[in-house]
Amino acid sequence: MLAKRIIPCLDVKDGRVVKGINFVELRDAGDPVEQATVYDAQGADEICFLDISASPEGKATILDIVRHTADCVFVPLTVGGGVRTVDDCRKLLEAGADKVAINTAATRRPELISEAAKRFGSQAIVVAVDAKKTPDGRYEIYSHGGRTPEGLDGLEWCKQMADMGAGELLLTSMDRDGTRQGYELELTRLIVDAVPIPVIASGGVGVLDHMTEGLTTGGADAVLAASIFHYGEHTIGEAKAHLRAAGVPIREPWNAS
Amino acid sequence: MATVVIDSGSGNLRSVHRALEAAGCVPECTADPDVVRRADRIVVPGQGAFGDCVHNLENHGMREAIIEAANSGTPYLGICLGLQILFASSEESEGQGLGLLDGDVQRFAPDVGKVPHMGWNSVTWENSESRDPILEGIPQETYFYFTHSYHVEPTDSNVIALRCHYGHDFVAAIRSENLFACQFHPEKSQGAGIALLANFLKA
């Protein structure tokens, strides 16, 4: 049975791990390669780097971090942040990323998704969707790390991205990100039911039950979390045990015999 | 003993290379047909589209070299597309596969669930009496990492080594004499994947 995935996410700026509180306040939580290795040892199903510096210097740094991580971590690695072109995708994939996550550049030029999917396969292309609820109950798409409203309808955008060849959506609720109040389950379920590709729920996890909710009520295929793991509140193993006890299909850890 | 990783020009070989190192060898990545012919073992990874992959092999003159090596008994480990290109053609795109196995490469029907089938899924082996040596130490229901939209349907069910369930059962790995090929990615499957690679290196 296909297991639900737990994906620790490391926000990286200029080579260091940080975590945005509502995308504004940043705290330093260490070396990304070291942190990724720890998560791998704890049984993470996948690891995600989001490069929030997105400057030319930052991009060069992230390539190095991806290389070093791919050298010692044998689980899939997703890297996003500042991916603008097919060539940016190529560099990250050649450095050892398995998937690239694209956000702002897709809102600028949606065809980038079909071009990248055709070149590298849909399985390598994740579209990162930052959505915020509007007063009339819809969801609006934001770009530039949550700073720029795009005037795009969240539901239609997600469907369009799937049609254009995205292999997966990384769906972040702007309203919940950094709040620790739990994933936006209504948004998650709306998108999960609307697209034929896997959806990763992101934004707002504060306790382990939030992960259970995201995967059951929300119906997500995977959950992404950052601070709950970064500051040692919970290990990946604890999260998995919690989910398993709740009846969620989870990958059993490998025990060399 | 030279273990050679085939560079079909479609995707990153780094992960496969590093995972083979972790499994205990120093592999050589190549797009040179002569190196393939001399290899003691060949690993055929693959990402992206079937058509691009087989087209690149044609361009490099690698297609014949791989077929020769496979037919001469060189242990072959195919990963993902490296499994699919063993067949003559794929629903995915135009292009002539290696044609070493009979059968089809089909897209998952939408009713199985989300496509791509992406993530960790458990595999079962068929026959515990005559267990494939490459599965030594790998228990039933071990999880491997999959990411694919197409799966193989061999004509001869005797070549099926591992099955996996996603909506319905599909073929997770085949074994035909010196050919072993899996739909999942051992290089991304943590300890389980390294164990499988280490077993392959004993062949």
Interface residues (C-beta under 8 A of the other chain):
Chain A: M1 L2 A3 K4 R5 D40 D45 R67 A70 D71 C72 F74 V75 P76 L93 E94 A95 G96 A97 D98 K118 R119 F120 G121 S122 Q123 A124 G167 E168 P196 I197 P198 D221 A222 R251 E252 W254 N255 A256 S257
Chain B: G11 N12 R14 S15 R18 A19 A22 Q47 G48 A49 P110 G113 K114 V115 P116 H117 M118 G119 W120 N121 S122 G137 P139 E141 T142 Y143 Y145 T147 H148 S149 H165 Y166 H185 E187 K188 S189 Q190 G191 A192 G193 I194 A195
